[in-house]
């Protein structure tokens, strides 16, 4: 469902888009037209000589007016004085990428190769993020090493094809996907895998395969098509991408910079607003930094920390989605939150409410290798929920586990993989074997593994078209932060890394044309624009409030309330009463934060994260409350699936799972 929070933030020039329309970005210097699309009539502005001003003269005049307006507005801001921006550093670039995962890195490198100046702003170290922890691989129908059309039958499985990958993806998403986006992703994916191999990613090989790659099957896939690097594919990808970005002369990397708000201004032609970068604060020094760019790409990942238990790293607080929502960008399908069925249940390391943390993921591939889910009584139970048993889609398995926990009064179930020999377990699942051994002292080939569902992935996000454009001009979104339409109501395993690779590249192809039309005066105006609603008072920047060294107890309490509300009101199973109550609770939390920000500005990064988490949590809750029928990951007991959705679910082929998971 479409949800917007832009009305809450009444910043001049921000707007709310139509729920069903993706506005294609136009060049900012496009001729202004009156309502109805016709050229402006006889009241044309004139030059000093009395002649009717040319289009270019009018555009320059409008831009100068905007620049004067924002310089003037800055002088009255509490964040600075005169015409000097309240920033220690102002960086200019062609493409600003917020986030350094697979999508953001791919985008920045593609832009750099095209000759554009790319700046990457990332919240922690460049390698930190969800991509790093992806155990599985990239789903792609690979051709032989010599090339050839990607829609011919894959070399890994003679029966496979891109069209089959498309149908598997559509089926997993309950056919609520955007078919055009799915076809693009599946068709262009193999070339992106080849790109990774060229820059040094070492995937698991198979000498008997025509491609030289070991391709495996996963849940929901009808054929073997997942390229992987043992059970730590994401880490292998990030090592190569970060190294490549660090060596490229057209890429500048800004680590440990927390993005506060997007920099938006009314377009000179009066047709909405444009995005020209963002404001950020350095977490190490407390310096405020303004990044002025011709186009901005949000690749900040998901929002897993809004739940008390998540496989997402601590940086996944939904910052990019929240910033885009405050800027007026459309956000859609946030109710489709994927809970992975089998995170490791570790009482000693469970995430406590209010504290950001993550749990360890036990790959779906372990079930694909024959492992069985058992309840506390030792009974295998999944056959009672779905004919596919332990190999059912993630949403079905997660609900089955949740039900068994309720019936038996436990807080976990078991994954029985004792049919595996120790040698096979170490060969196929070295990362998992080591972590289970170190954390719990268990051997997966000898002991039952305690597991429990945990938040894993957000299928919705900032609404985009197939070129990454959002409803705000000059603003793009890719990766988990974006709603490209490829996932629908449920993500197919191993399509997340694929999505980041494909749309990270496609966004640049569009941006190359867009940046050409950005006028220098637009960038000058952006340099002097007033900060957004989330920023730090100038007098507090160097007093340590920007760092997390001392912690923020009040912000931690807010986060605890958000997490408690999300799990109790908007978890695996939902109902109308809880969703309505959850919306009221989140509204109260958001109001508290906004009052403090209005009175004294932001006091800590934790408080900034709390605002972003409250914003994104509200988007998830609102989407869930507004959706009229259950589908995929969204299961509202008061609004069952439609007859069409039930018929679609019944017609799905049994899932097959293999040796990778993401």
C-alpha positions in Angstrom: 0.0 0.0 0.0 1.1 3.6 -0.6 1.9 5.6 2.5 3.3 9.1 2.8 4.5 11.0 5.9 5.3 14.2 4.0 2.3 16.0 5.4 3.9 15.8 8.8 6.9 17.7 7.6 5.7 21.0 6.1 9.0 22.1 4.7 8.6 24.5 1.8 8.7 22.9 -1.6 8.0 19.3 -0.5 5.1 17.5 -2.0 3.1 14.3 -1.9 2.9 12.2 -5.0 0.0 10.4 -6.4 -0.3 6.8 -5.0 -0.3 5.2 -8.4 2.0 7.3 -10.5 5.8 7.2 -10.7 6.9 10.6 -12.0 9.6 10.2 -14.6 12.5 12.6 -13.8 12.8 15.4 -16.3 15.7 17.7 -16.8 15.5 20.6 -14.3 15.8 23.1 -17.1 12.7 21.9 -18.9 10.4 24.7 -20.2 7.8 25.7 -17.5 4.2 25.3 -18.5 0.9 26.5 -17.1 -1.7 24.2 -15.6 -3.0 21.9 -18.3 0.3 21.6 -20.0 0.1 24.6 -22.4 2.8 27.3 -22.8 2.4 30.3 -20.5 0.4 33.1 -22.3 1.0 36.8 -22.8 2.2 37.7 -19.3 5.8 36.6 -20.3 8.6 38.3 -18.3 10.5 40.9 -20.3 14.1 42.0 -20.4 15.3 45.5 -19.6 15.1 46.3 -23.4 11.4 45.5 -23.4 11.8 42.3 -25.4 10.1 39.1 -24.3 12.7 37.1 -22.3 13.9 33.9 -23.9 13.3 30.6 -22.3 16.9 30.4 -21.2 16.9 33.9 -19.8 13.7 33.1 -17.8 15.3 29.9 -16.4 18.5 31.6 -15.3 16.4 34.4 -13.7 14.3 31.8 -11.9 17.4 30.0 -10.7 19.0 33.2 -9.4 15.8 34.0 -7.6 15.8 30.5 -6.0 19.5 31.0 -5.0 18.8 34.4 -3.4 15.8 32.9 -1.6 17.8 30.1 0.0 20.7 32.4 0.9 18.2 34.7 2.6 16.4 31.9 4.3 19.7 30.6 5.7 20.4 33.9 7.5 17.2 33.5 9.6 17.9 29.9 10.5 18.9 28.9 14.0 21.7 26.8 12.5 23.8 29.6 11.2 24.2 33.3 10.5 24.6 35.6 7.5 25.1 33.9 4.2 27.6 31.3 5.4 26.4 27.8 5.5 26.5 26.1 8.9 28.8 23.4 7.6 32.5 22.7 8.1 32.7 20.9 4.8 30.7 21.3 1.5 31.5 18.6 -1.0 30.3 18.7 -4.6 29.9 15.7 -6.9 27.9 14.4 -9.8 26.4 11.4 -8.1 25.9 11.1 -4.4 25.4 7.5 -3.2 24.0 7.0 0.3 25.0 3.5 1.4 27.9 1.1 0.6 26.2 -2.3 0.1 26.1 -4.2 -3.1 23.6 -1.8 -4.7 25.4 1.4 -3.6 28.8 0.1 -4.6 27.6 -1.1 -8.0 26.0 2.3 -8.6 29.1 4.3 -7.6 31.5 2.2 -9.7 29.2 2.3 -12.8 29.0 6.1 -12.4 32.8 6.4 -12.0 33.4 4.2 -15.1 31.1 6.6 -17.0 33.4 9.5 -16.1 31.1 10.9 -13.3 32.4 12.0 -9.9 30.8 9.7 -7.4 30.8 10.2 -3.6 29.8 7.4 -1.3 28.5 8.4 2.1 28.2 5.5 4.5 27.1 5.3 8.2 29.9 3.0 9.4 32.8 1.3 7.6 32.3 0.8 3.9 32.1 -3.0 4.3 29.5 -2.9 7.1 25.9 -3.6 6.0 23.4 -6.3 5.2 25.3 -7.4 2.1 28.3 -8.5 4.2 26.2 -11.0 6.1 24.4 -12.6 3.1 25.2 -16.3 3.4 23.6 -17.3 0.1 24.2 -16.2 -3.5 22.9 -14.5 -6.6 20.1 -16.2 -8.6 20.9 -15.9 -12.3 20.4 -18.2 -15.3 24.0 -18.4 -16.5 25.2 -19.0 -20.0 28.4 -20.7 -21.1 31.7 -18.8 -20.6 31.7 -17.8 -24.3 28.5 -15.7 -23.9 25.3 -16.0 -25.8 21.8 -14.8 -25.3 20.8 -14.9 -21.6 17.3 -16.2 -22.4 18.5 -19.5 -23.8 18.6 -22.5 -21.5 21.1 -22.2 -18.8 24.3 -24.2 -18.7 23.8 -25.2 -15.1 20.5 -26.9 -15.7 19.5 -27.8 -19.3 15.8 -27.2 -18.5 16.3 -23.8 -17.0 15.6 -20.4 -18.7 15.1 -16.8 -17.8 11.4 -17.1 -18.3 11.3 -19.9 -15.6 13.2 -17.6 -13.2 10.7 -14.9 -13.9 7.8 -17.2 -13.1 9.4 -18.5 -9.9 9.9 -14.9 -8.8 6.3 -13.9 -9.6 4.9 -17.0 -7.8 6.9 -16.3 -4.7 5.6 -12.7 -4.7 2.0 -13.9 -5.0 1.9 -12.2 -8.4 1.8 -8.8 -6.8 5.2 -8.1 -8.4 5.8 -5.7 -11.3 6.4 -8.2 -14.2 8.4 -5.7 -16.3 10.8 -5.1 -13.4 11.1 -8.9 -12.7 11.9 -9.6 -16.4 14.6 -6.9 -16.4 16.2 -8.3 -13.3 16.2 -11.9 -14.5 17.4 -11.0 -18.0 20.2 -8.6 -16.9 21.4 -10.6 -13.9 23.9 -12.9 -15.6 25.9 -10.0 -17.0 26.2 -8.6 -13.5 27.5 -11.9 -12.1 30.1 -11.8 -14.9 31.1 -8.3 -13.7 31.6 -9.6 -10.2 33.9 -12.4 -11.5 35.9 -9.9 -13.5 36.6 -7.6 -10.4 37.8 -10.6 -8.4 34.8 -12.3 -6.6 35.7 -15.9 -6.3 32.5 -18.0 -6.5 32.4 -21.7 -5.7 33.4 -23.6 -8.8 32.3 -26.8 -10.4 34.8 -28.3 -13.0 32.0 -30.3 -14.5 29.8 -27.3 -15.2 29.9 -25.6 -18.6 30.1 -22.2 -16.8 32.7 -23.4 -14.3 30.3 -22.3 -11.5 28.6 -24.4 -8.9 24.9 -23.6 -9.3 22.4 -24.7 -6.6 18.7 -24.7 -5.9 16.9 -22.8 -3.2 13.4 -22.4 -1.8 10.9 -21.4 -4.5 13.3 -22.0 -7.3 12.4 -24.7 -9.9 16.0 -25.2 -11.1 19.6 -24.9 -10.0 20.6 -21.3 -10.7 22.1 -19.8 -7.6 25.8 -18.7 -7.9 27.5 -18.6 -4.4 30.8 -18.4 -2.6 30.3 -21.3 0.0 27.9 -19.9 2.6 29.5 -16.4 2.8 28.7 -14.9 -0.6 28.0 -11.4 0.6 31.3 -11.0 2.3 33.2 -12.2 -0.8 31.3 -9.6 -2.9 32.0 -6.8 -0.5 35.7 -7.4 -0.3 36.0 -7.1 -4.1 33.6 -4.1 -4.4 35.2 -2.1 -1.6 38.7 -2.7 -2.9 37.6 -1.6 -6.4 35.9 1.6 -5.1 38.9 2.5 -3.0 41.2 2.3 -6.0 39.0 4.2 -8.5 40.1 7.9 -9.0 36.5 9.0 -9.6 35.1 7.6 -6.3 35.4 9.4 -3.0 34.5 7.4 0.1 33.2 9.0 3.3 32.9 6.5 6.1 31.3 7.0 9.5 29.1 9.8 8.2 25.5 9.8 9.3 23.1 11.2 6.7 20.6 13.5 8.3 18.2 14.8 5.6 18.0 15.1 1.9 18.6 18.5 0.4 15.5 19.5 -1.6 14.4 22.7 -3.2 11.6 23.8 -5.5 12.6 23.5 -9.2 13.1 26.7 -11.1 10.3 25.8 -13.5 7.8 25.3 -10.7 7.2 21.7 -11.5 7.7 20.2 -8.0 10.9 19.8 -6.1 14.3 18.4 -6.8 16.9 16.7 -4.7 20.5 18.1 -4.7 22.3 16.0 -2.1 22.1 15.7 1.6 23.4 17.0 5.0 25.4 14.6 7.1 27.4 14.6 10.4 30.7 12.9 10.9 30.3 10.5 13.8 34.0 10.8 14.7 34.4 14.6 14.8 30.9 16.0 15.1 31.4 18.2 12.0 28.4 18.9 9.9 29.0 18.2 6.2 26.9 19.2 3.2 27.1 17.0 0.1 25.8 18.9 -3.0 25.2 16.7 -6.0 23.5 16.7 -9.3 21.6 13.5 -8.4 21.3 11.5 -5.2 20.9 7.7 -4.8 19.5 6.2 -1.7 21.0 2.7 -1.1 20.9 2.6 2.7 19.4 -0.8 3.0 16.5 -2.0 5.2 15.0 -1.3 8.6 15.4 -4.5 10.6 16.2 -2.7 13.8 12.6 -1.6 14.3 12.0 -5.2 15.5 13.6 -6.6 18.7 15.1 -9.6 16.8 16.5 -9.2 13.4 19.3 -10.7 11.2 20.1 -7.1 10.0 23.2 -5.4 11.3 22.9 -2.5 13.7 23.2 0.1 10.9 19.8 -1.0 9.5 17.6 1.6 11.1 15.7 2.7 7.9 17.5 6.1 7.6 17.3 6.4 3.8 13.6 5.4 3.6 12.8 7.9 6.4 14.7 10.7 4.8 13.0 10.1 1.4 9.6 10.1 3.1 10.4 13.4 4.8 11.4 14.8 1.4 8.0 13.8 0.0 9.0 10.7 -1.9 6.3 8.0 -2.3 6.9 4.9 -0.2 5.0 1.6 -1.0 4.5 -2.0 0.2 6.3 -1.5 3.5 3.9 -4.0 5.2 5.7 -6.9 3.4 8.3 -7.6 6.1 10.0 -10.9 5.7 10.7 -13.0 8.8 13.4 -15.6 8.2 12.2 -18.9 9.8 15.5 -20.0 11.2 17.7 -17.5 13.1 19.9 -19.1 15.7 18.2 -19.0 19.2 21.0 -17.9 21.5 19.6 -16.8 25.0 23.0 -15.4 26.0 23.1 -13.1 23.0 19.5 -12.3 22.4 18.8 -8.7 21.4 17.5 -6.7 24.3 14.7 -4.2 23.8 16.1 -0.7 23.2 19.5 -2.0 22.2 20.5 -2.3 18.5 21.8 -5.7 17.6 21.4 -8.7 15.3 21.0 -12.4 15.5 22.8 -15.1 13.5 21.0 -16.6 10.5 21.0 -20.4 9.9 20.7 -20.7 6.2 17.6 -22.1 4.5 20.0 -24.3 2.6 20.4 -26.5 5.7 16.8 -27.5 5.2 17.5 -27.9 1.6 20.2 -30.4 2.5 17.5 -32.5 4.3 17.2 -30.9 7.8 13.9 -31.2 9.6 12.1 -28.7 11.9 10.9 -30.2 15.2 8.9 -28.7 18.0 9.9 -28.9 21.7 8.3 -32.4 21.9 10.6 -33.6 19.1 7.8 -33.8 16.5 8.3 -32.9 12.9 5.5 -30.4 12.2 5.7 -28.6 8.9 3.9 -31.3 6.9 0.8 -30.2 8.8 1.0 -26.7 7.5 2.0 -27.2 3.8 2.4 -30.2 1.5 5.9 -29.0 0.8 6.8 -29.4 4.4 10.1 -28.0 5.5 10.7 -26.7 2.0 7.7 -24.4 1.9 8.2 -20.7 1.3 9.7 -18.6 4.1 6.4 -16.9 5.1 4.6 -20.3 5.5 7.5 -21.8 7.5 7.8 -18.7 9.8 4.0 -18.9 10.6 4.3 -22.6 11.2 7.1 -22.1 13.7 5.3 -19.2 15.4 2.2 -21.4 15.8 4.2 -24.3 17.3 5.8 -21.9 19.8 2.4 -20.7 20.8 1.0 -24.2 21.2 3.9 -25.6 23.2 4.6 -22.4 25.2 8.2 -22.2 24.0 10.4 -19.5 22.6 12.1 -21.6 19.9 11.9 -24.8 17.9 14.7 -27.1 16.7 16.4 -27.7 13.3 17.5 -31.3 13.1 20.5 -31.7 10.7 22.0 -34.8 12.4 21.7 -36.8 9.1 24.7 -34.8 7.8 28.2 -36.2 8.4 30.6 -33.9 10.1 32.7 -33.8 6.9 29.7 -32.7 4.8 28.6 -30.1 7.3 32.0 -28.5 7.4 32.3 -28.6 3.6 28.9 -27.2 2.7 28.2 -25.0 5.7 31.6 -23.9 7.2 30.4 -20.5 8.3 27.3 -21.9 10.0 29.1 -24.8 11.6 31.7 -22.5 13.1 29.2 -20.0 14.5 26.9 -22.6 16.0 30.0 -24.3 17.6 31.4 -21.0 19.0 28.1 -19.6 20.2 26.3 -22.6 21.6 29.0 -25.4 21.8 26.9 -27.5 19.4 27.9 -29.6 16.3 25.2 -29.3 13.6 25.9 -32.9 12.5 25.3 -34.2 16.1 23.0 -31.8 17.9 19.6 -30.2 17.2 20.0 -26.5 16.5 17.6 -24.2 18.4 16.0 -21.7 15.9 13.4 -18.9 16.0 12.0 -16.6 13.3 13.5 -13.1 13.1 13.0 -10.0 10.9 15.1 -10.4 7.8 14.1 -8.2 4.8 11.8 -5.4 3.7 10.2 -6.0 0.4 8.8 -2.5 0.1 10.5 0.8 0.2 10.9 4.0 -1.8 8.8 3.8 -4.9 10.8 3.7 -8.1 10.4 2.9 -11.8 12.7 0.4 -13.6 15.4 3.0 -13.8 15.6 3.8 -10.1 13.8 7.1 -10.3 11.6 8.2 -7.4 8.8 10.7 -7.3 11.3 13.4 -6.4 13.3 14.8 -9.3 17.0 13.9 -9.1 16.4 11.3 -6.3 17.0 7.6 -7.0 16.6 4.6 -4.8 18.1 1.1 -5.2 18.6 -2.1 -3.2 16.5 -2.9 -0.1 15.7 0.7 0.4 13.7 0.7 -2.9 10.4 -0.7 -3.9 11.3 -1.7 -7.5 8.4 -4.1 -7.7 10.5 -7.2 -8.2 9.5 -8.9 -4.9 5.8 -8.4 -4.6 4.4 -9.8 -1.4 7.4 -12.1 -0.7 11.0 -12.2 -1.8 12.3 -15.2 -3.6 15.6 -16.5 -2.1 18.8 -15.1 -3.7 17.0 -12.3 -5.5 18.1 -9.6 -3.1 21.7 -9.4 -4.1 20.6 -9.8 -7.7 18.2 -6.8 -7.4 21.0 -4.6 -6.0 23.4 -5.5 -8.8 20.9 -5.0 -11.7 19.2 -1.8 -10.5 22.4 -0.3 -9.1 23.6 -0.3 -12.7 20.4 0.8 -14.3 20.0 3.8 -12.1 23.3 5.1 -13.4 22.3 4.7 -17.0 19.4 7.1 -16.4 21.5 9.4 -14.1 24.0 10.0 -16.9 21.4 11.8 -18.9 19.9 13.6 -15.9 23.0 15.2 -14.6 23.7 16.9 -17.9 20.6 19.1 -17.5 21.4 20.3 -13.9 22.3 24.0 -14.0 25.3 25.3 -12.0 22.9 27.9 -10.3 20.8 25.0 -9.0 23.9 23.7 -7.2 24.8 27.2 -5.9 21.3 27.5 -4.5 21.6 24.1 -2.9 24.9 25.0 -1.3 23.1 27.8 0.6 19.8 26.0 1.3 18.4 25.7 4.8 19.0 22.4 6.6 16.1 19.9 6.9 14.1 19.1 10.0 16.8 16.7 11.4 20.0 18.5 12.3 22.2 19.4 15.2 22.4 22.9 16.7 25.7 24.6 15.7 26.8 25.2 19.3 26.5 21.5 20.2 28.5 20.0 17.3 31.8 19.7 19.1 30.5 18.9 22.6 30.4 15.2 22.0 26.6 15.0 21.4 27.1 13.6 17.9 29.0 10.5 19.1 27.6 7.4 20.7 30.3 7.2 23.4 28.1 8.1 26.3 24.9 6.7 24.9 21.4 8.3 25.0 19.2 6.6 27.6 16.1 8.6 26.5 16.6 7.5 22.9 17.1 3.9 23.9 13.8 4.0 25.7 12.1 5.3 22.6 13.7 2.5 20.5 12.5 0.0 23.1 9.0 1.2 22.8 9.1 1.1 19.0 10.5 -2.4 18.9 7.9 -3.6 21.5 5.1 -2.1 19.5 6.3 -3.5 16.2 6.6 -7.1 17.5 3.4 -7.1 19.5 1.2 -5.2 17.0 2.8 -5.9 13.6 4.7 -9.2 13.8 4.3 -12.4 11.9 0.5 -12.6 12.6 -1.5 -9.3 12.6 -5.1 -8.2 13.3 -7.0 -4.9 12.9 -7.2 -4.1 16.6 -3.5 -4.4 17.1 -2.7 -2.4 14.0 -4.9 0.5 15.1 -3.4 0.5 18.5 0.1 0.3 17.1 -0.5 3.3 14.9 -1.6 5.3 18.0 1.5 4.2 19.9 3.9 5.1 17.1 2.1 8.5 16.6 2.8 9.3 20.3 6.4 8.3 20.0 7.0 10.3 16.9 5.3 13.4 18.4 7.6 13.2 21.4 10.7 13.2 19.2 9.5 16.0 17.0 8.7 18.3 19.9 12.3 17.9 21.2 13.7 18.5 17.8 11.7 21.6 17.3 12.7 23.0 20.7 16.4 22.2 20.8 17.5 20.3 17.8 19.0 16.8 17.7 21.1 15.9 20.6 22.6 12.5 19.5 22.8 10.1 16.7 20.7 7.7 18.7 17.9 10.2 18.8 18.2 10.8 15.0 18.0 7.0 14.5 15.0 6.8 16.8 13.2 9.4 14.7 14.0 7.4 11.5 12.9 4.2 13.1 9.6 5.7 14.3 9.0 7.1 10.8 9.6 3.8 9.0 7.7 1.8 11.7 4.7 4.0 11.0 5.0 3.3 7.3 5.0 -0.4 8.0 2.1 -0.2 10.4 0.1 2.1 8.1 0.7 -0.1 5.1 -0.5 -3.2 7.1 -3.6 -1.4 8.4 -4.6 -0.2 4.9 -4.0 -3.4 2.9 -7.4 -5.0 2.3 -6.4 -8.6 2.1 -3.6 -10.8 3.4 -0.9 -11.8 0.9 2.5 -13.3 1.3 4.4 -11.8 4.2 1.4 -9.8 5.4 -1.0 -12.0 7.3 -3.9 -10.2 8.9 -6.3 -12.7 10.6 -9.2 -10.3 10.1 -8.6 -9.8 6.4 -8.0 -13.2 4.7 -6.5 -13.6 1.3 -8.8 -13.1 -1.7 -10.1 -16.2 -3.6 -7.7 -15.3 -6.4 -4.7 -15.3 -4.1 -5.8 -18.6 -2.6 -6.1 -20.2 -6.0 -2.7 -18.8 -7.0 -1.1 -20.2 -3.9 -2.6 -23.7 -4.5 -1.2 -23.8 -8.0 2.4 -23.2 -7.0 4.9 -25.9 -7.7 6.7 -27.5 -4.7 9.8 -25.6 -3.7 13.3 -26.9 -3.9 16.1 -25.7 -1.7 19.9 -26.0 -2.2 23.2 -24.9 -0.8 22.8 -21.2 -0.6 20.4 -18.8 1.1 20.2 -15.2 0.4 
